[in-house]
C-alpha cells in the first residue's frame, strides 16, 4: 500500500512539474519540440507530418493558436502516459531492486532534468507499447491486429520507431515461447506489411524548401526547429553528426550506457532457470542493439537512452506480471532486500548516490548532468522568478 501511495505521489509530482515547465517552453520561438508536433501536410506529404496535420484540422474547427493546441495536446498525452504507466505497474509486487530501476534517472526523471525533451513523440511510442503489452497478455491474434493498424500510423507520426520495432517482436516471441505456442509467421509478416509500405513512402520522400515554406505559411510563423530540418537528408545528418563528434563523446556515452543499463542487466545474474535466463537476456540485448544505430544518425543521445530504458522497464514489468520471470528466482532481488532489511549503510549510501547524482543530458555534445532533482528545482525557481519579474 505504501509503495502505491509513493508511486501516485511521484507521478503526480512529475506531471505537474512537467506542465509548469512546458508552460515556459511552448511559446519560445525556436522550441524544437513544439515545431516537431506542428509538422503537417499542408505543403504535401512529408515525414512526421500526420500528428501535425490532425492538429491542424482540429485547429480549423476550434480556432486556437497552433502552439496552444500543441501545449494542451502534450498535457493530455503526458496524462494518458502516466495513468497507463501507473495502472500497468501497480499490481507488480515491487521490491527494493525494482524500485531502484524505477527511480533510475534514465527513466521518468530524464525529460524533466533535460527540459528540452519534454513530451516528445516517443511519449506516443510508450503509450502504444503499454497497450501492446496489455493486448498481448489477453490475445495474440488481437495483438497482430493492433500492430497492423498502429505501426504505420506511428511511423507517419515519428519514423524513429524503426529502431524500436524489435521491442515489439522480441516480446511477442518471448510470450509465445512461454505459452508454448508457435509464432504464425504469415500473420506476423502480414501485420507488418502496412508499416513497411508506410516506411517506403517515408524513406523515399524528399521534402522541398517550397513544402517547408507552405507548412510555415499554414502556421503563420517563420520556419524553425524540426520543420526547418525536414529537407535534410540522412547523409547530411550523419555528416553533421560526425563533424561534431569527438572521442570524448564516445567514452561519455559508453559510461552513461553502463550507468543506465548495468543495474538493469544485473537482474539476469544467477537466475535459477539458466536456459530461460539466456533467452530473455538475449531478447533484451536484441531489442537494444538496433537502437544503437540511432547514435550515428541522431544528435539527441540522451533521448535514445531514455526511450530504450523506458521500453526495457515496461518489458520487464510485463515479464514479471505474466510470471515469465519469477521474482523468487532472481538472486539480486533477494540480496538487495536483505541488505535493506539489515540496513547496510554502505550499500544504502551507494544506491542513494546512484539515484541522485547523475542524469543523461539530451545532446551528444552535452556533458554528463549532475544532481537531477536539484537541476529541476533550479529550473522551477528560475521560471518562477522570470514569471514574477515579468
C-alpha positions as CSV (number, residue, x, y, z in Angstrom):
1,X,0.0,0.0,0.0
2,X,2.8,2.4,0.9
3,X,4.6,1.8,-2.4
4,X,1.4,2.5,-4.4
5,X,1.0,5.8,-2.5
6,X,4.6,6.6,-3.3
7,X,4.1,5.9,-7.0
8,X,1.0,8.1,-7.1
9,X,2.7,11.0,-5.3
10,X,5.8,10.6,-7.5
11,X,3.9,10.5,-10.8
12,X,1.6,13.4,-9.9
13,X,4.6,15.5,-8.9
14,X,6.3,14.8,-12.2
15,X,3.1,15.5,-14.1
16,X,2.5,18.9,-12.6
17,X,6.2,19.9,-12.8
18,X,6.1,19.0,-16.5
19,X,3.1,21.1,-17.1
20,X,4.7,24.0,-15.3
21,X,7.9,23.8,-17.3
22,X,6.1,23.2,-20.5
23,X,4.2,26.5,-19.9
24,X,7.5,28.4,-20.2
25,X,8.6,26.4,-23.2
26,X,5.9,26.0,-25.8
27,X,5.8,29.7,-26.8
28,X,9.6,30.0,-27.3
29,X,10.0,30.9,-31.0
30,X,12.5,28.2,-31.8
31,X,11.4,25.4,-29.5
32,X,12.2,22.2,-31.3
33,X,9.6,20.0,-29.5
34,X,6.7,22.3,-30.5
35,X,7.9,22.6,-34.0
36,X,8.1,18.8,-34.4
37,X,4.4,18.5,-33.3
38,X,3.4,21.2,-35.8
39,X,4.8,19.5,-39.0
40,X,1.8,18.9,-41.3
41,X,0.8,18.0,-44.8
42,X,-0.2,21.5,-46.0
43,X,2.8,21.5,-48.4
44,X,2.3,17.9,-49.4
45,X,3.4,14.6,-47.9
46,X,6.4,14.9,-45.5
47,X,7.8,12.6,-42.9
48,X,6.5,13.0,-39.3
49,X,3.6,15.1,-40.5
50,X,0.5,13.1,-39.5
51,X,0.1,14.3,-36.0
52,X,0.6,17.9,-37.1
53,X,-2.0,17.5,-39.8
54,X,-4.5,16.2,-37.4
55,X,-3.8,19.1,-35.0
56,X,-4.1,21.5,-38.0
57,X,-7.5,20.1,-38.9
58,X,-8.7,20.3,-35.3
59,X,-7.4,23.9,-35.1
60,X,-9.6,24.8,-38.1
61,X,-12.6,23.8,-36.0
62,X,-11.7,25.3,-32.6
63,X,-9.7,28.3,-34.0
64,X,-6.9,28.2,-31.4
65,X,-3.3,29.3,-31.8
66,X,-1.4,26.2,-33.0
67,X,1.2,26.4,-30.2
68,X,-1.5,26.4,-27.6
69,X,-3.1,23.4,-29.2
70,X,0.2,21.6,-29.1
71,X,0.6,22.6,-25.4
72,X,-2.8,21.2,-24.5
73,X,-2.2,18.1,-26.5
74,X,1.1,17.5,-24.8
75,X,-0.6,17.8,-21.4
76,X,-3.2,15.2,-22.5
77,X,-0.6,12.9,-23.9
78,X,1.5,13.1,-20.7
79,X,-1.6,12.5,-18.5
80,X,-2.5,9.4,-20.5
81,X,1.0,8.0,-20.3
82,X,1.4,8.5,-16.6
83,X,-2.1,7.0,-15.9
84,X,-1.4,4.0,-18.1
85,X,2.1,3.6,-16.6
86,X,0.8,3.6,-13.1
87,X,-2.0,1.1,-13.7
88,X,0.3,-1.2,-15.6
89,X,2.9,-1.4,-12.8
90,X,0.7,-1.1,-9.7
91,X,-0.1,-4.8,-9.4
92,X,3.5,-5.9,-9.6
93,X,5.0,-7.0,-6.3
94,X,7.7,-4.3,-6.1
95,X,10.9,-4.9,-4.2
96,X,13.8,-2.5,-3.4
97,X,15.7,-3.6,-6.6
98,X,12.7,-2.8,-8.8
99,X,12.3,0.5,-7.0
100,X,15.9,1.4,-7.9
101,X,15.2,0.6,-11.6
102,X,12.0,2.8,-11.3
103,X,13.9,5.7,-9.8
104,X,16.8,5.5,-12.2
105,X,17.5,8.9,-13.8
106,X,17.3,7.3,-17.2
107,X,13.5,6.6,-16.8
108,X,10.8,9.2,-15.9
109,X,13.2,11.8,-14.5
110,X,15.1,12.3,-17.7
111,X,12.6,14.5,-19.6
112,X,12.3,16.9,-16.6
113,X,16.1,17.1,-16.0
114,X,16.7,17.6,-19.7
115,X,13.9,20.1,-20.1
116,X,14.2,20.4,-23.9
117,X,12.8,16.9,-24.5
118,X,9.6,17.2,-22.5
119,X,6.7,15.3,-24.2
120,X,8.4,14.4,-27.5
121,X,6.9,12.0,-29.9
122,X,8.3,9.0,-28.2
123,X,5.7,9.5,-25.5
124,X,3.2,8.1,-28.0
125,X,5.5,5.1,-28.5
126,X,5.5,4.4,-24.8
127,X,1.6,4.6,-24.8
128,X,1.5,2.2,-27.8
129,X,3.9,-0.2,-26.2
130,X,1.8,-0.4,-23.0
131,X,-1.3,-1.1,-25.0
132,X,0.6,-3.7,-27.0
133,X,1.6,-5.5,-23.7
134,X,-1.9,-5.4,-22.3
135,X,-3.4,-6.8,-25.5
136,X,-0.7,-9.4,-25.9
137,X,-1.4,-10.8,-22.4
138,X,-5.1,-11.4,-23.5
139,X,-4.9,-12.4,-27.1
140,X,-2.1,-12.9,-29.6
141,X,-4.4,-12.6,-32.6
142,X,-5.7,-9.2,-31.3
143,X,-2.1,-8.2,-30.9
144,X,-1.5,-8.9,-34.6
145,X,-4.5,-6.7,-35.5
146,X,-3.2,-3.9,-33.2
147,X,0.2,-3.9,-34.8
148,X,-1.4,-4.0,-38.3
149,X,-3.1,-0.6,-37.7
150,X,-0.9,1.2,-35.1
151,X,2.6,0.7,-36.5
152,X,2.1,2.6,-39.8
153,X,0.2,5.4,-38.0
154,X,3.1,5.7,-35.5
155,X,5.6,5.7,-38.4
156,X,3.9,8.6,-40.1
157,X,4.0,10.5,-36.8
158,X,7.6,9.6,-35.8
159,X,9.7,7.5,-38.1
160,X,12.3,6.9,-35.4
161,X,10.1,3.9,-34.3
162,X,12.1,1.8,-36.9
163,X,14.8,1.4,-34.3
164,X,12.5,0.2,-31.6
165,X,10.4,-2.3,-33.6
166,X,12.4,-5.2,-32.1
167,X,10.9,-4.5,-28.6
168,X,7.5,-5.5,-30.1
169,X,8.9,-8.5,-32.0
170,X,11.1,-9.9,-29.1
171,X,8.3,-9.5,-26.6
172,X,5.9,-11.4,-28.9
173,X,8.4,-14.2,-29.3
174,X,9.1,-14.5,-25.6
175,X,5.4,-14.6,-24.7
176,X,4.5,-17.3,-27.3
177,X,7.6,-19.3,-26.3
178,X,6.5,-19.2,-22.6
179,X,2.9,-20.2,-23.6
180,X,4.3,-23.0,-25.8
181,X,2.6,-21.6,-28.8
182,X,4.0,-21.2,-32.3
183,X,4.5,-17.9,-33.9
184,X,2.4,-17.6,-37.1
185,X,5.0,-16.1,-39.4
186,X,2.4,-15.4,-42.1
187,X,0.3,-13.3,-39.6
188,X,3.4,-11.6,-38.3
189,X,4.6,-10.7,-41.8
190,X,1.1,-9.6,-42.8
191,X,0.7,-7.3,-39.7
192,X,3.9,-5.6,-40.5
193,X,3.0,-5.1,-44.2
194,X,1.2,-1.7,-43.8
195,X,4.2,-0.5,-41.7
196,X,6.7,-1.5,-44.4
197,X,4.6,0.3,-47.0
198,X,4.5,3.5,-44.9
199,X,8.2,3.2,-44.3
200,X,8.8,3.1,-48.1
201,X,6.9,6.3,-48.5
202,X,8.8,8.0,-45.6
203,X,12.2,6.9,-46.8
204,X,11.6,7.8,-50.5
205,X,10.2,11.2,-49.6
206,X,12.3,14.3,-50.4
207,X,11.0,17.4,-48.8
208,X,11.5,20.6,-50.7
209,X,12.1,24.1,-49.5
210,X,8.8,25.1,-51.0
211,X,7.0,22.4,-48.9
212,X,8.6,23.8,-45.8
213,X,7.5,27.3,-46.8
214,X,3.9,26.2,-47.2
215,X,3.9,24.4,-43.8
216,X,5.2,27.6,-42.1
217,X,2.7,29.6,-44.0
218,X,-0.2,27.4,-42.8
219,X,1.0,28.1,-39.2
220,X,1.5,31.8,-39.9
221,X,5.0,31.6,-38.4
222,X,8.6,31.6,-39.6
223,X,10.3,28.3,-40.2
224,X,12.2,27.0,-37.2
225,X,13.4,23.8,-35.4
226,X,12.2,20.4,-36.7
227,X,10.3,22.0,-39.6
228,X,13.4,23.6,-40.9
229,X,15.3,20.3,-40.8
230,X,12.7,18.4,-42.9
231,X,14.7,18.8,-46.1
232,X,17.9,17.4,-44.6
233,X,18.9,14.0,-46.0
234,X,20.2,11.0,-44.0
235,X,23.7,11.6,-45.4
236,X,23.6,15.3,-44.2
237,X,22.5,14.2,-40.7
238,X,25.4,11.7,-40.5
239,X,27.9,14.2,-41.8
240,X,26.6,16.8,-39.3
241,X,27.0,14.2,-36.5
242,X,30.5,13.1,-37.4
243,X,31.7,16.7,-37.9
244,X,31.0,17.5,-34.3
245,X,32.0,14.1,-32.9
246,X,35.0,13.8,-30.6
247,X,36.4,10.7,-28.9
248,X,35.3,12.1,-25.6
249,X,31.7,11.7,-26.7
250,X,32.2,8.0,-27.2
251,X,33.7,7.5,-23.7
252,X,30.9,9.6,-22.3
253,X,28.1,7.6,-24.0
254,X,29.6,4.2,-23.0
255,X,29.8,5.4,-19.4
256,X,26.2,6.6,-19.4
257,X,25.0,3.4,-21.1
258,X,26.8,1.4,-18.3
259,X,25.3,3.6,-15.6
260,X,21.8,3.3,-17.1
261,X,21.7,-0.4,-18.1
262,X,24.1,-2.3,-15.9
263,X,21.7,-2.4,-12.9
264,X,19.1,-3.5,-15.3
265,X,21.0,-6.3,-16.9
266,X,22.4,-7.5,-13.5
267,X,18.9,-8.9,-12.9
268,X,20.0,-11.8,-15.1
269,X,22.8,-12.7,-12.8
270,X,22.2,-16.0,-11.0
271,X,18.7,-16.7,-12.2
272,X,17.8,-20.4,-11.4
273,X,16.4,-21.2,-14.8
274,X,19.5,-20.8,-16.9
275,X,18.0,-21.6,-20.3
276,X,15.1,-19.2,-19.8
277,X,17.5,-16.6,-18.4
278,X,19.7,-16.7,-21.5
279,X,16.7,-16.4,-23.9
280,X,15.2,-13.4,-22.0
281,X,18.6,-11.8,-21.7
282,X,19.2,-12.1,-25.4
283,X,15.7,-10.7,-26.1
284,X,16.6,-7.5,-24.3
285,X,20.0,-7.4,-26.0
286,X,18.5,-7.9,-29.4
287,X,15.9,-5.2,-28.7
288,X,18.5,-2.6,-27.7
289,X,21.2,-3.3,-30.3
290,X,19.3,-1.8,-33.3
291,X,18.7,1.4,-31.3
292,X,22.5,2.0,-31.2
293,X,22.3,2.9,-34.9
294,X,20.4,6.0,-33.8
295,X,23.5,7.3,-32.1
296,X,25.1,7.6,-35.6
297,X,22.1,9.4,-37.1
298,X,20.6,11.4,-34.4
299,X,22.1,14.1,-32.2
300,X,19.8,13.5,-29.2
301,X,21.8,10.8,-27.5
302,X,20.1,11.2,-24.1
303,X,16.7,10.6,-25.7
304,X,17.8,7.3,-27.3
305,X,18.9,6.0,-23.9
306,X,15.7,7.2,-22.3
307,X,13.5,5.5,-24.9
308,X,15.4,2.2,-24.7
309,X,15.4,2.2,-20.9
310,X,11.7,3.0,-20.7
311,X,10.8,0.2,-23.1
312,X,13.1,-2.2,-21.3
313,X,11.5,-1.3,-17.9
314,X,8.0,-1.8,-19.4
315,X,9.1,-5.1,-20.9
316,X,10.5,-6.3,-17.6
317,X,7.2,-5.4,-15.9
318,X,5.4,-7.5,-18.5
319,X,7.6,-10.5,-17.9
320,X,7.0,-10.2,-14.1
321,X,3.3,-9.8,-14.5
322,X,3.0,-12.8,-16.8
323,X,5.2,-14.9,-14.5
324,X,7.7,-15.4,-17.3
325,X,10.3,-14.1,-14.9
326,X,9.6,-15.1,-11.3
327,X,10.9,-12.7,-8.6
328,X,11.8,-15.5,-6.3
329,X,14.2,-16.9,-8.9
330,X,16.2,-13.6,-9.2
331,X,19.1,-13.6,-6.9
332,X,19.7,-9.9,-6.7
333,X,16.1,-9.2,-5.7
334,X,16.5,-11.2,-2.5
335,X,20.1,-10.0,-2.0
336,X,19.1,-6.3,-2.1
337,X,16.0,-7.0,0.0
338,X,18.2,-8.5,2.8
339,X,20.7,-5.6,2.7
340,X,17.9,-3.1,3.0
341,X,16.3,-5.1,5.9
342,X,19.6,-5.2,7.7
343,X,20.2,-1.5,6.9
344,X,23.6,-2.0,5.3
345,X,24.8,1.6,5.4
346,X,27.4,1.3,2.7
347,X,25.0,-0.1,0.2
348,X,22.3,2.4,1.0
349,X,24.7,5.3,0.5
350,X,25.9,3.8,-2.8
351,X,22.3,3.4,-4.1
352,X,21.4,6.9,-2.9
353,X,24.4,8.4,-4.7
354,X,23.5,6.4,-7.9
355,X,19.9,7.6,-7.9
356,X,20.5,11.3,-7.2
357,X,24.0,12.2,-8.6
358,X,23.7,11.9,-12.4
359,X,21.5,12.1,-15.4
360,X,22.0,11.8,-19.1
361,X,21.6,15.2,-20.9
362,X,19.9,15.2,-24.3
363,X,22.6,16.1,-26.8
364,X,25.8,14.4,-27.9
365,X,27.8,17.5,-27.1
366,X,26.4,17.9,-23.6
367,X,28.4,16.9,-20.6
368,X,27.0,14.4,-18.1
369,X,24.4,16.0,-15.9
370,X,24.7,16.0,-12.1
371,X,22.1,16.2,-9.3
372,X,18.9,16.0,-11.4
373,X,16.5,16.8,-8.6
374,X,18.5,20.0,-7.8
375,X,18.5,20.9,-11.5
376,X,14.8,20.5,-11.7
377,X,14.3,22.6,-8.6
378,X,16.6,25.3,-10.1
379,X,14.5,25.3,-13.3
380,X,11.3,25.8,-11.3
381,X,13.0,28.6,-9.3
382,X,14.3,30.4,-12.5
383,X,11.0,30.2,-14.3
384,X,9.1,31.4,-11.2
385,X,11.4,34.4,-10.8
386,X,11.0,35.1,-14.6
387,X,7.2,35.0,-14.2
388,X,7.2,37.3,-11.2
389,X,9.6,39.8,-12.8
390,X,7.5,39.7,-16.0
